[in-house]
């Protein structure tokens, strides 16, 4: 889009642009999967720590205060 004139031109993507778009999507999906796995691991570690503290006799309130 030409911001000065407001003219907008649409054209098909080139082969290189299509390949780059596919690669960008692939990288985004890999990063999203990695972030999701990290979030799940963090949640599992927190749940494990809370279970261990509960086994020591701490109440839910005491665990939350930590």
mmCIF file as Biopython writes it, N, C-alpha, C and O atoms, coordinates in Angstrom:
data_model
#
loop_
_atom_site.group_PDB
_atom_site.id
_atom_site.type_symbol
_atom_site.label_atom_id
_atom_site.label_alt_id
_atom_site.label_comp_id
_atom_site.label_asym_id
_atom_site.label_entity_id
_atom_site.label_seq_id
_atom_site.pdbx_PDB_ins_code
_atom_site.Cartn_x
_atom_site.Cartn_y
_atom_site.Cartn_z
_atom_site.occupancy
_atom_site.B_iso_or_equiv
_atom_site.auth_seq_id
_atom_site.auth_asym_id
_atom_site.pdbx_PDB_model_num
ATOM 1   N N  . UNK A ? 1  ? 0.839  -1.170  0.000  1.0 0.0 1  A 1 
ATOM 2   C CA . UNK A ? 1  ? 0.000  0.000   0.000  1.0 0.0 1  A 1 
ATOM 3   C C  . UNK A ? 1  ? 0.885  1.234   0.000  1.0 0.0 1  A 1 
ATOM 4   O O  . UNK A ? 1  ? 1.851  1.327   0.757  1.0 0.0 1  A 1 
ATOM 5   N N  . UNK A ? 2  ? 0.546  2.157   -0.842 1.0 0.0 2  A 1 
ATOM 6   C CA . UNK A ? 2  ? 1.247  3.436   -0.895 1.0 0.0 2  A 1 
ATOM 7   C C  . UNK A ? 2  ? 0.544  4.378   0.072  1.0 0.0 2  A 1 
ATOM 8   O O  . UNK A ? 2  ? -0.595 4.782   -0.165 1.0 0.0 2  A 1 
ATOM 9   N N  . UNK A ? 3  ? 1.220  4.728   1.160  1.0 0.0 3  A 1 
ATOM 10  C CA . UNK A ? 3  ? 0.592  5.558   2.190  1.0 0.0 3  A 1 
ATOM 11  C C  . UNK A ? 3  ? 0.319  6.975   1.701  1.0 0.0 3  A 1 
ATOM 12  O O  . UNK A ? 3  ? -0.622 7.617   2.170  1.0 0.0 3  A 1 
ATOM 13  N N  . UNK A ? 4  ? 1.120  7.469   0.775  1.0 0.0 4  A 1 
ATOM 14  C CA . UNK A ? 4  ? 0.935  8.835   0.288  1.0 0.0 4  A 1 
ATOM 15  C C  . UNK A ? 4  ? -0.311 8.954   -0.590 1.0 0.0 4  A 1 
ATOM 16  O O  . UNK A ? 4  ? -1.043 9.941   -0.513 1.0 0.0 4  A 1 
ATOM 17  N N  . UNK A ? 5  ? -0.541 7.948   -1.415 1.0 0.0 5  A 1 
ATOM 18  C CA . UNK A ? 5  ? -1.671 8.025   -2.349 1.0 0.0 5  A 1 
ATOM 19  C C  . UNK A ? 5  ? -2.857 7.174   -1.934 1.0 0.0 5  A 1 
ATOM 20  O O  . UNK A ? 5  ? -3.968 7.377   -2.422 1.0 0.0 5  A 1 
ATOM 21  N N  . UNK A ? 6  ? -2.632 6.220   -1.036 1.0 0.0 6  A 1 
ATOM 22  C CA . UNK A ? 6  ? -3.693 5.314   -0.633 1.0 0.0 6  A 1 
ATOM 23  C C  . UNK A ? 6  ? -3.906 4.187   -1.632 1.0 0.0 6  A 1 
ATOM 24  O O  . UNK A ? 6  ? -4.819 3.377   -1.471 1.0 0.0 6  A 1 
ATOM 25  N N  . UNK A ? 7  ? -3.070 4.131   -2.662 1.0 0.0 7  A 1 
ATOM 26  C CA . UNK A ? 7  ? -3.195 3.098   -3.689 1.0 0.0 7  A 1 
ATOM 27  C C  . UNK A ? 7  ? -2.757 1.749   -3.117 1.0 0.0 7  A 1 
ATOM 28  O O  . UNK A ? 7  ? -1.731 1.647   -2.444 1.0 0.0 7  A 1 
ATOM 29  N N  . UNK A ? 8  ? -3.539 0.739   -3.393 1.0 0.0 8  A 1 
ATOM 30  C CA . UNK A ? 8  ? -3.246 -0.603  -2.905 1.0 0.0 8  A 1 
ATOM 31  C C  . UNK A ? 8  ? -3.165 -1.547  -4.100 1.0 0.0 8  A 1 
ATOM 32  O O  . UNK A ? 8  ? -4.071 -1.599  -4.932 1.0 0.0 8  A 1 
ATOM 33  N N  . UNK A ? 9  ? -2.054 -2.297  -4.169 1.0 0.0 9  A 1 
ATOM 34  C CA . UNK A ? 9  ? -1.845 -3.231  -5.271 1.0 0.0 9  A 1 
ATOM 35  C C  . UNK A ? 9  ? -1.768 -4.635  -4.696 1.0 0.0 9  A 1 
ATOM 36  O O  . UNK A ? 9  ? -0.991 -4.893  -3.777 1.0 0.0 9  A 1 
ATOM 37  N N  . UNK A ? 10 ? -2.566 -5.534  -5.233 1.0 0.0 10 A 1 
ATOM 38  C CA . UNK A ? 10 ? -2.527 -6.934  -4.819 1.0 0.0 10 A 1 
ATOM 39  C C  . UNK A ? 10 ? -1.918 -7.761  -5.938 1.0 0.0 10 A 1 
ATOM 40  O O  . UNK A ? 10 ? -2.238 -7.580  -7.113 1.0 0.0 10 A 1 
ATOM 41  N N  . UNK A ? 11 ? -1.029 -8.678  -5.548 1.0 0.0 11 A 1 
ATOM 42  C CA . UNK A ? 11 ? -0.392 -9.557  -6.517 1.0 0.0 11 A 1 
ATOM 43  C C  . UNK A ? 11 ? -0.154 -10.904 -5.859 1.0 0.0 11 A 1 
ATOM 44  O O  . UNK A ? 11 ? -0.074 -10.993 -4.634 1.0 0.0 11 A 1 
ATOM 45  N N  . UNK A ? 12 ? -0.039 -11.956 -6.665 1.0 0.0 12 A 1 
ATOM 46  C CA . UNK A ? 12 ? 0.236  -13.272 -6.078 1.0 0.0 12 A 1 
ATOM 47  C C  . UNK A ? 12 ? 1.649  -13.309 -5.477 1.0 0.0 12 A 1 
ATOM 48  O O  . UNK A ? 12 ? 2.548  -12.594 -5.918 1.0 0.0 12 A 1 
ATOM 49  N N  . UNK A ? 13 ? 1.815  -14.150 -4.472 1.0 0.0 13 A 1 
ATOM 50  C CA . UNK A ? 13 ? 3.131  -14.290 -3.850 1.0 0.0 13 A 1 
ATOM 51  C C  . UNK A ? 13 ? 4.062  -15.055 -4.788 1.0 0.0 13 A 1 
ATOM 52  O O  . UNK A ? 13 ? 3.632  -15.917 -5.554 1.0 0.0 13 A 1 
ATOM 53  N N  . UNK A ? 14 ? 5.348  -14.715 -4.707 1.0 0.0 14 A 1 
ATOM 54  C CA . UNK A ? 14 ? 6.344  -15.432 -5.500 1.0 0.0 14 A 1 
ATOM 55  C C  . UNK A ? 14 ? 6.662  -16.759 -4.816 1.0 0.0 14 A 1 
ATOM 56  O O  . UNK A ? 14 ? 6.272  -16.983 -3.670 1.0 0.0 14 A 1 
ATOM 57  N N  . UNK A ? 15 ? 7.364  -17.626 -5.515 1.0 0.0 15 A 1 
ATOM 58  C CA . UNK A ? 15 ? 7.767  -18.912 -4.952 1.0 0.0 15 A 1 
ATOM 59  C C  . UNK A ? 15 ? 8.626  -18.707 -3.716 1.0 0.0 15 A 1 
ATOM 60  O O  . UNK A ? 15 ? 8.477  -19.427 -2.729 1.0 0.0 15 A 1 
ATOM 61  N N  . UNK A ? 16 ? 9.525  -17.728 -3.765 1.0 0.0 16 A 1 
ATOM 62  C CA . UNK A ? 16 ? 10.398 -17.440 -2.624 1.0 0.0 16 A 1 
ATOM 63  C C  . UNK A ? 16 ? 9.588  -16.940 -1.434 1.0 0.0 16 A 1 
ATOM 64  O O  . UNK A ? 16 ? 9.865  -17.312 -0.293 1.0 0.0 16 A 1 
ATOM 65  N N  . UNK A ? 17 ? 8.598  -16.107 -1.690 1.0 0.0 17 A 1 
ATOM 66  C CA . UNK A ? 17 ? 7.760  -15.592 -0.614 1.0 0.0 17 A 1 
ATOM 67  C C  . UNK A ? 17 ? 6.928  -16.704 0.019  1.0 0.0 17 A 1 
ATOM 68  O O  . UNK A ? 17 ? 6.734  -16.728 1.235  1.0 0.0 17 A 1 
ATOM 69  N N  . UNK A ? 18 ? 6.446  -17.609 -0.799 1.0 0.0 18 A 1 
ATOM 70  C CA . UNK A ? 18 ? 5.675  -18.746 -0.291 1.0 0.0 18 A 1 
ATOM 71  C C  . UNK A ? 18 ? 6.560  -19.628 0.588  1.0 0.0 18 A 1 
ATOM 72  O O  . UNK A ? 18 ? 6.137  -20.071 1.656  1.0 0.0 18 A 1 
ATOM 73  N N  . UNK A ? 19 ? 7.782  -19.879 0.139  1.0 0.0 19 A 1 
ATOM 74  C CA . UNK A ? 19 ? 8.716  -20.701 0.907  1.0 0.0 19 A 1 
ATOM 75  C C  . UNK A ? 19 ? 9.070  -20.012 2.227  1.0 0.0 19 A 1 
ATOM 76  O O  . UNK A ? 19 ? 9.135  -20.667 3.267  1.0 0.0 19 A 1 
ATOM 77  N N  . UNK A ? 20 ? 9.297  -18.705 2.193  1.0 0.0 20 A 1 
ATOM 78  C CA . UNK A ? 20 ? 9.630  -17.964 3.403  1.0 0.0 20 A 1 
ATOM 79  C C  . UNK A ? 20 ? 8.463  -17.968 4.386  1.0 0.0 20 A 1 
ATOM 80  O O  . UNK A ? 20 ? 8.661  -18.103 5.594  1.0 0.0 20 A 1 
ATOM 81  N N  . UNK A ? 21 ? 7.252  -17.821 3.865  1.0 0.0 21 A 1 
ATOM 82  C CA . UNK A ? 21 ? 6.064  -17.839 4.719  1.0 0.0 21 A 1 
ATOM 83  C C  . UNK A ? 21 ? 5.920  -19.200 5.394  1.0 0.0 21 A 1 
ATOM 84  O O  . UNK A ? 21 ? 5.619  -19.276 6.585  1.0 0.0 21 A 1 
ATOM 85  N N  . UNK A ? 22 ? 6.133  -20.261 4.642  1.0 0.0 22 A 1 
ATOM 86  C CA . UNK A ? 22 ? 6.035  -21.611 5.208  1.0 0.0 22 A 1 
ATOM 87  C C  . UNK A ? 22 ? 7.080  -21.807 6.304  1.0 0.0 22 A 1 
ATOM 88  O O  . UNK A ? 22 ? 6.783  -22.396 7.343  1.0 0.0 22 A 1 
ATOM 89  N N  . UNK A ? 23 ? 8.296  -21.320 6.081  1.0 0.0 23 A 1 
ATOM 90  C CA . UNK A ? 23 ? 9.368  -21.436 7.070  1.0 0.0 23 A 1 
ATOM 91  C C  . UNK A ? 23 ? 9.038  -20.621 8.322  1.0 0.0 23 A 1 
ATOM 92  O O  . UNK A ? 23 ? 9.281  -21.076 9.440  1.0 0.0 23 A 1 
ATOM 93  N N  . UNK A ? 24 ? 8.499  -19.448 8.141  1.0 0.0 24 A 1 
ATOM 94  C CA . UNK A ? 24 ? 8.124  -18.602 9.276  1.0 0.0 24 A 1 
ATOM 95  C C  . UNK A ? 24 ? 7.037  -19.266 10.111 1.0 0.0 24 A 1 
ATOM 96  O O  . UNK A ? 24 ? 7.094  -19.247 11.340 1.0 0.0 24 A 1 
ATOM 97  N N  . UNK A ? 25 ? 6.056  -19.847 9.449  1.0 0.0 25 A 1 
ATOM 98  C CA . UNK A ? 25 ? 4.981  -20.552 10.159 1.0 0.0 25 A 1 
ATOM 99  C C  . UNK A ? 25 ? 5.555  -21.734 10.934 1.0 0.0 25 A 1 
ATOM 100 O O  . UNK A ? 25 ? 5.181  -21.968 12.083 1.0 0.0 25 A 1 
ATOM 101 N N  . UNK A ? 26 ? 6.457  -22.473 10.310 1.0 0.0 26 A 1 
ATOM 102 C CA . UNK A ? 26 ? 7.082  -23.625 10.948 1.0 0.0 26 A 1 
ATOM 103 C C  . UNK A ? 26 ? 7.851  -23.195 12.206 1.0 0.0 26 A 1 
ATOM 104 O O  . UNK A ? 26 ? 7.757  -23.848 13.245 1.0 0.0 26 A 1 
ATOM 105 N N  . UNK A ? 27 ? 8.603  -22.108 12.109 1.0 0.0 27 A 1 
ATOM 106 C CA . UNK A ? 27 ? 9.361  -21.601 13.255 1.0 0.0 27 A 1 
ATOM 107 C C  . UNK A ? 27 ? 8.425  -21.134 14.365 1.0 0.0 27 A 1 
ATOM 108 O O  . UNK A ? 27 ? 8.680  -21.388 15.542 1.0 0.0 27 A 1 
ATOM 109 N N  . UNK A ? 28 ? 7.349  -20.454 13.994 1.0 0.0 28 A 1 
ATOM 110 C CA . UNK A ? 28 ? 6.385  -19.984 14.985 1.0 0.0 28 A 1 
ATOM 111 C C  . UNK A ? 28 ? 5.757  -21.156 15.724 1.0 0.0 28 A 1 
ATOM 112 O O  . UNK A ? 28 ? 5.639  -21.122 16.949 1.0 0.0 28 A 1 
ATOM 113 N N  . UNK A ? 29 ? 5.352  -22.194 14.994 1.0 0.0 29 A 1 
ATOM 114 C CA . UNK A ? 29 ? 4.724  -23.351 15.619 1.0 0.0 29 A 1 
ATOM 115 C C  . UNK A ? 29 ? 5.695  -24.080 16.540 1.0 0.0 29 A 1 
ATOM 116 O O  . UNK A ? 29 ? 5.299  -24.554 17.605 1.0 0.0 29 A 1 
ATOM 117 N N  . UNK A ? 30 ? 6.955  -24.174 16.145 1.0 0.0 30 A 1 
ATOM 118 C CA . UNK A ? 30 ? 7.954  -24.826 16.988 1.0 0.0 30 A 1 
ATOM 119 C C  . UNK A ? 30 ? 8.162  -24.027 18.275 1.0 0.0 30 A 1 
ATOM 120 O O  . UNK A ? 30 ? 8.260  -24.601 19.360 1.0 0.0 30 A 1 
ATOM 121 N N  . UNK A ? 31 ? 8.227  -22.704 18.149 1.0 0.0 31 A 1 
ATOM 122 C CA . UNK A ? 31 ? 8.408  -21.853 19.323 1.0 0.0 31 A 1 
ATOM 123 C C  . UNK A ? 31 ? 7.192  -21.949 20.248 1.0 0.0 31 A 1 
ATOM 124 O O  . UNK A ? 31 ? 7.345  -21.995 21.468 1.0 0.0 31 A 1 
ATOM 125 N N  . UNK A ? 32 ? 6.003  -21.978 19.682 1.0 0.0 32 A 1 
ATOM 126 C CA . UNK A ? 32 ? 4.782  -22.085 20.482 1.0 0.0 32 A 1 
ATOM 127 C C  . UNK A ? 32 ? 4.738  -23.424 21.227 1.0 0.0 32 A 1 
ATOM 128 O O  . UNK A ? 32 ? 4.346  -23.475 22.392 1.0 0.0 32 A 1 
ATOM 129 N N  . UNK A ? 33 ? 5.135  -24.489 20.561 1.0 0.0 33 A 1 
ATOM 130 C CA . UNK A ? 33 ? 5.168  -25.809 21.199 1.0 0.0 33 A 1 
ATOM 131 C C  . UNK A ? 33 ? 6.190  -25.834 22.333 1.0 0.0 33 A 1 
ATOM 132 O O  . UNK A ? 33 ? 5.944  -26.423 23.385 1.0 0.0 33 A 1 
ATOM 133 N N  . UNK A ? 34 ? 7.323  -25.199 22.115 1.0 0.0 34 A 1 
ATOM 134 C CA . UNK A ? 34 ? 8.365  -25.147 23.137 1.0 0.0 34 A 1 
ATOM 135 C C  . UNK A ? 34 ? 7.876  -24.359 24.356 1.0 0.0 34 A 1 
ATOM 136 O O  . UNK A ? 34 ? 8.101  -24.775 25.492 1.0 0.0 34 A 1 
ATOM 137 N N  . UNK A ? 35 ? 7.216  -23.234 24.128 1.0 0.0 35 A 1 
ATOM 138 C CA . UNK A ? 35 ? 6.700  -22.431 25.227 1.0 0.0 35 A 1 
ATOM 139 C C  . UNK A ? 35 ? 5.608  -23.177 25.992 1.0 0.0 35 A 1 
ATOM 140 O O  . UNK A ? 35 ? 5.525  -23.076 27.216 1.0 0.0 35 A 1 
ATOM 141 N N  . UNK A ? 36 ? 4.777  -23.921 25.277 1.0 0.0 36 A 1 
ATOM 142 C CA . UNK A ? 36 ? 3.727  -24.700 25.927 1.0 0.0 36 A 1 
ATOM 143 C C  . UNK A ? 36 ? 4.341  -25.800 26.794 1.0 0.0 36 A 1 
ATOM 144 O O  . UNK A ? 36 ? 3.885  -26.033 27.913 1.0 0.0 36 A 1 
ATOM 145 N N  . UNK A ? 37 ? 5.364  -26.469 26.289 1.0 0.0 37 A 1 
ATOM 146 C CA . UNK A ? 37 ? 6.032  -27.528 27.056 1.0 0.0 37 A 1 
ATOM 147 C C  . UNK A ? 37 ? 6.692  -26.944 28.308 1.0 0.0 37 A 1 
ATOM 148 O O  . UNK A ? 37 ? 6.659  -27.560 29.373 1.0 0.0 37 A 1 
ATOM 149 N N  . UNK A ? 38 ? 7.282  -25.771 28.179 1.0 0.0 38 A 1 
ATOM 150 C CA . UNK A ? 38 ? 7.918  -25.118 29.318 1.0 0.0 38 A 1 
ATOM 151 C C  . UNK A ? 38 ? 6.872  -24.747 30.370 1.0 0.0 38 A 1 
ATOM 152 O O  . UNK A ? 38 ? 7.105  -24.927 31.565 1.0 0.0 38 A 1 
ATOM 153 N N  . UNK A ? 39 ? 5.732  -24.237 29.938 1.0 0.0 39 A 1 
ATOM 154 C CA . UNK A ? 39 ? 4.667  -23.879 30.875 1.0 0.0 39 A 1 
ATOM 155 C C  . UNK A ? 39 ? 4.136  -25.120 31.600 1.0 0.0 39 A 1 
ATOM 156 O O  . UNK A ? 39 ? 3.867  -25.069 32.800 1.0 0.0 39 A 1 
ATOM 157 N N  . UNK A ? 40 ? 3.985  -26.227 30.879 1.0 0.0 40 A 1 
ATOM 158 C CA . UNK A ? 40 ? 3.508  -27.468 31.502 1.0 0.0 40 A 1 
ATOM 159 C C  . UNK A ? 40 ? 4.526  -27.989 32.512 1.0 0.0 40 A 1 
ATOM 160 O O  . UNK A ? 40 ? 4.147  -28.459 33.585 1.0 0.0 40 A 1 
ATOM 161 N N  . UNK A ? 41 ? 5.814  -27.909 32.178 1.0 0.0 41 A 1 
ATOM 162 C CA . UNK A ? 41 ? 6.860  -28.370 33.093 1.0 0.0 41 A 1 
ATOM 163 C C  . UNK A ? 41 ? 6.881  -27.513 34.356 1.0 0.0 41 A 1 
ATOM 164 O O  . UNK A ? 41 ? 7.063  -28.023 35.462 1.0 0.0 41 A 1 
ATOM 165 N N  . UNK A ? 42 ? 6.694  -26.218 34.181 1.0 0.0 42 A 1 
ATOM 166 C CA . UNK A ? 42 ? 6.686  -25.313 35.330 1.0 0.0 42 A 1 
ATOM 167 C C  . UNK A ? 42 ? 5.491  -25.615 36.234 1.0 0.0 42 A 1 
ATOM 168 O O  . UNK A ? 42 ? 5.626  -25.629 37.457 1.0 0.0 42 A 1 
ATOM 169 N N  . UNK A ? 43 ? 4.335  -25.854 35.641 1.0 0.0 43 A 1 
ATOM 170 C CA . UNK A ? 43 ? 3.134  -26.182 36.418 1.0 0.0 43 A 1 
ATOM 171 C C  . UNK A ? 43 ? 3.312  -27.503 37.154 1.0 0.0 43 A 1 
ATOM 172 O O  . UNK A ? 43 ? 2.890  -27.633 38.303 1.0 0.0 43 A 1 
ATOM 173 N N  . UNK A ? 44 ? 3.927  -28.476 36.510 1.0 0.0 44 A 1 
ATOM 174 C CA . UNK A ? 44 ? 4.157  -29.780 37.143 1.0 0.0 44 A 1 
ATOM 175 C C  . UNK A ? 44 ? 5.132  -29.649 38.311 1.0 0.0 44 A 1 
ATOM 176 O O  . UNK A ? 44 ? 4.946  -30.283 39.350 1.0 0.0 44 A 1 
ATOM 177 N N  . UNK A ? 45 ? 6.171  -28.831 38.144 1.0 0.0 45 A 1 
ATOM 178 C CA . UNK A ? 45 ? 7.135  -28.623 39.222 1.0 0.0 45 A 1 
ATOM 179 C C  . UNK A ? 45 ? 6.479  -27.938 40.413 1.0 0.0 45 A 1 
ATOM 180 O O  . UNK A ? 45 ? 6.758  -28.277 41.563 1.0 0.0 45 A 1 
ATOM 181 N N  . UNK A ? 46 ? 5.608  -26.974 40.136 1.0 0.0 46 A 1 
ATOM 182 C CA . UNK A ? 46 ? 4.905  -26.278 41.216 1.0 0.0 46 A 1 
ATOM 183 C C  . UNK A ? 46 ? 3.990  -27.245 41.966 1.0 0.0 46 A 1 
ATOM 184 O O  . UNK A ? 46 ? 3.958  -27.250 43.196 1.0 0.0 46 A 1 
ATOM 185 N N  . UNK A ? 47 ? 3.249  -28.062 41.220 1.0 0.0 47 A 1 
ATOM 186 C CA . UNK A ? 47 ? 2.347  -29.029 41.848 1.0 0.0 47 A 1 
ATOM 187 C C  . UNK A ? 47 ? 3.135  -30.029 42.693 1.0 0.0 47 A 1 
ATOM 188 O O  . UNK A ? 47 ? 2.689  -30.410 43.775 1.0 0.0 47 A 1 
ATOM 189 N N  . UNK A ? 48 ? 4.279  -30.447 42.215 1.0 0.0 48 A 1 
ATOM 190 C CA . UNK A ? 48 ? 5.117  -31.384 42.955 1.0 0.0 48 A 1 
ATOM 191 C C  . UNK A ? 48 ? 5.624  -30.753 44.245 1.0 0.0 48 A 1 
ATOM 192 O O  . UNK A ? 48 ? 5.611  -31.383 45.302 1.0 0.0 48 A 1 
ATOM 193 N N  . UNK A ? 49 ? 6.068  -29.512 44.149 1.0 0.0 49 A 1 
ATOM 194 C CA . UNK A ? 49 ? 6.566  -28.822 45.342 1.0 0.0 49 A 1 
ATOM 195 C C  . UNK A ? 49 ? 5.446  -28.634 46.359 1.0 0.0 49 A 1 
ATOM 196 O O  . UNK A ? 49 ? 5.661  -28.818 47.557 1.0 0.0 49 A 1 
ATOM 197 N N  . UNK A ? 50 ? 4.258  -28.271 45.894 1.0 0.0 50 A 1 
ATOM 198 C CA . UNK A ? 50 ? 3.132  -28.091 46.812 1.0 0.0 50 A 1 
ATOM 199 C C  . UNK A ? 50 ? 2.748  -29.412 47.471 1.0 0.0 50 A 1 
ATOM 200 O O  . UNK A ? 50 ? 2.401  -29.436 48.651 1.0 0.0 50 A 1 
ATOM 201 N N  . UNK A ? 51 ? 2.807  -30.502 46.723 1.0 0.0 51 A 1 
ATOM 202 C CA . UNK A ? 51 ? 2.490  -31.816 47.290 1.0 0.0 51 A 1 
ATOM 203 C C  . UNK A ? 51 ? 3.508  -32.205 48.358 1.0 0.0 51 A 1 
ATOM 204 O O  . UNK A ? 51 ? 3.139  -32.769 49.388 1.0 0.0 51 A 1 
ATOM 205 N N  . UNK A ? 52 ? 4.767  -31.911 48.123 1.0 0.0 52 A 1 
ATOM 206 C CA . UNK A ? 52 ? 5.811  -32.231 49.109 1.0 0.0 52 A 1 
ATOM 207 C C  . UNK A ? 52 ? 5.631  -31.408 50.376 1.0 0.0 52 A 1 
ATOM 208 O O  . UNK A ? 52 ? 5.806  -31.919 51.482 1.0 0.0 52 A 1 
ATOM 209 N N  . UNK A ? 53 ? 5.278  -30.126 50.217 1.0 0.0 53 A 1 
ATOM 210 C CA . UNK A ? 53 ? 5.054  -29.281 51.391 1.0 0.0 53 A 1 
ATOM 211 C C  . UNK A ? 53 ? 3.827  -29.753 52.163 1.0 0.0 53 A 1 
ATOM 212 O O  . UNK A ? 53 ? 3.824  -29.731 53.394 1.0 0.0 53 A 1 
ATOM 213 N N  . UNK A ? 54 ? 2.791  -30.177 51.455 1.0 0.0 54 A 1 
ATOM 214 C CA . UNK A ? 54 ? 1.597  -30.691 52.112 1.0 0.0 54 A 1 
ATOM 215 C C  . UNK A ? 54 ? 1.920  -31.978 52.869 1.0 0.0 54 A 1 
ATOM 216 O O  . UNK A ? 54 ? 1.374  -32.220 53.945 1.0 0.0 54 A 1 
ATOM 217 N N  . UNK A ? 55 ? 2.803  -32.797 52.311 1.0 0.0 55 A 1 
ATOM 218 C CA . UNK A ? 55 ? 3.197  -34.046 52.976 1.0 0.0 55 A 1 
ATOM 219 C C  . UNK A ? 55 ? 3.962  -33.765 54.267 1.0 0.0 55 A 1 
ATOM 220 O O  . UNK A ? 55 ? 3.985  -34.591 55.180 1.0 0.0 55 A 1 
ATOM 221 N N  . UNK A ? 56 ? 4.585  -32.592 54.332 1.0 0.0 56 A 1 
ATOM 222 C CA . UNK A ? 56 ? 5.299  -32.211 55.553 1.0 0.0 56 A 1 
ATOM 223 C C  . UNK A ? 56 ? 4.342  -31.665 56.615 1.0 0.0 56 A 1 
ATOM 224 O O  . UNK A ? 56 ? 4.752  -31.402 57.746 1.0 0.0 56 A 1 
ATOM 225 N N  . UNK A ? 57 ? 3.074  -31.496 56.251 1.0 0.0 57 A 1 
ATOM 226 C CA . UNK A ? 57 ? 2.082  -31.051 57.215 1.0 0.0 57 A 1 
ATOM 227 C C  . UNK A ? 57 ? 1.667  -29.596 57.083 1.0 0.0 57 A 1 
ATOM 228 O O  . UNK A ? 57 ? 0.914  -29.094 57.918 1.0 0.0 57 A 1 
ATOM 229 N N  . UNK A ? 58 ? 2.137  -28.913 56.059 1.0 0.0 58 A 1 
ATOM 230 C CA . UNK A ? 58 ? 1.739  -27.514 55.868 1.0 0.0 58 A 1 
ATOM 231 C C  . UNK A ? 58 ? 0.322  -27.460 55.321 1.0 0.0 58 A 1 
ATOM 232 O O  . UNK A ? 58 ? -0.094 -28.327 54.553 1.0 0.0 58 A 1 
ATOM 233 N N  . UNK A ? 59 ? -0.413 -26.432 55.727 1.0 0.0 59 A 1 
ATOM 234 C CA . UNK A ? 59 ? -1.769 -26.245 55.220 1.0 0.0 59 A 1 
ATOM 235 C C  . UNK A ? 59 ? -1.703 -25.539 53.871 1.0 0.0 59 A 1 
ATOM 236 O O  . UNK A ? 59 ? -0.658 -25.032 53.462 1.0 0.0 59 A 1 
ATOM 237 N N  . UNK A ? 60 ? -2.836 -25.521 53.201 1.0 0.0 60 A 1 
ATOM 238 C CA . UNK A ? 60 ? -2.896 -24.841 51.891 1.0 0.0 60 A 1 
ATOM 239 C C  . UNK A ? 60 ? -2.583 -23.353 52.039 1.0 0.0 60 A 1 
ATOM 240 O O  . UNK A ? 60 ? -1.936 -22.758 51.177 1.0 0.0 60 A 1 
ATOM 241 N N  . UNK A ? 61 ? -3.046 -22.761 53.138 1.0 0.0 61 A 1 
ATOM 242 C CA . UNK A ? 61 ? -2.769 -21.344 53.391 1.0 0.0 61 A 1 
ATOM 243 C C  . UNK A ? 61 ? -1.282 -21.092 53.602 1.0 0.0 61 A 1 
ATOM 244 O O  . UNK A ? 61 ? -0.734 -20.107 53.108 1.0 0.0 61 A 1 
ATOM 245 N N  . UNK A ? 62 ? -0.636 -21.986 54.338 1.0 0.0 62 A 1 
ATOM 246 C CA . UNK A ? 62 ? 0.812  -21.840 54.602 1.0 0.0 62 A 1 
ATOM 247 C C  . UNK A ? 62 ? 1.600  -22.004 53.298 1.0 0.0 62 A 1 
ATOM 248 O O  . UNK A ? 62 ? 2.563  -21.280 53.046 1.0 0.0 62 A 1 
ATOM 249 N N  . UNK A ? 63 ? 1.178  -22.959 52.483 1.0 0.0 63 A 1 
ATOM 250 C CA . UNK A ? 63 ? 1.854  -23.163 51.203 1.0 0.0 63 A 1 
ATOM 251 C C  . UNK A ? 63 ? 1.682  -21.945 50.302 1.0 0.0 63 A 1 
ATOM 252 O O  . UNK A ? 63 ? 2.625  -21.523 49.634 1.0 0.0 63 A 1 
ATOM 253 N N  . UNK A ? 64 ? 0.474  -21.382 50.286 1.0 0.0 64 A 1 
ATOM 254 C CA . UNK A ? 64 ? 0.213  -20.197 49.468 1.0 0.0 64 A 1 
ATOM 255 C C  . UNK A ? 64 ? 1.033  -19.013 49.947 1.0 0.0 64 A 1 
ATOM 256 O O  . UNK A ? 64 ? 1.443  -18.177 49.142 1.0 0.0 64 A 1 
ATOM 257 N N  . UNK A ? 65 ? 1.280  -18.929 51.259 1.0 0.0 65 A 1 
ATOM 258 C CA . UNK A ? 65 ? 2.042  -17.816 51.817 1.0 0.0 65 A 1 
ATOM 259 C C  . UNK A ? 65 ? 3.511  -17.898 51.414 1.0 0.0 65 A 1 
ATOM 260 O O  . UNK A ? 65 ? 4.206  -16.883 51.378 1.0 0.0 65 A 1 
ATOM 261 N N  . UNK A ? 66 ? 3.974  -19.089 51.116 1.0 0.0 66 A 1 
ATOM 262 C CA . UNK A ? 66 ? 5.370  -19.235 50.708 1.0 0.0 66 A 1 
ATOM 263 C C  . UNK A ? 66 ? 5.533  -18.682 49.319 1.0 0.0 66 A 1 
ATOM 264 O O  . UNK A ? 66 ? 6.635  -18.701 48.772 1.0 0.0 66 A 1 
#
